[in-house]
Amino acid sequence: MTVTQTATGRQRRVYVPRPADSAPPPDPPIYTELLRLWADRGRTLPGCHDPEWAELAAPTVRRGQFSDSPAPPDDER
């Protein structure tokens, strides 16, 4: 953030984004080690696709719900 002076003399913080061509700083070693430990134990990593979560979070779609065909009788659901 950059600090600027206003006409009244009050300081104001202005967000100035970094240039798009600059790379983000590398993760601190403690986070790199934690990610390695989680990966070794088969856990889901931040920023990676999690197929189990995608399946659990997917909406349930019943036969006939989104088509013109009639829904099956209650005993077939």
HELIX and SHEET records of a PDB file:
HELIX    1   1 PRO A   29  ASP A   40  1                                  12    
HELIX    2   2 PRO A   51  ALA A   57  1                                   7    
HELIX    3   3 ASP A   74  GLU A   76  5                                   3    
SHEET    1   A 2 THR A   2  GLN A   5  0                                        
SHEET    2   A 2 GLN A  11  VAL A  14 -1                                        
END                                                                             
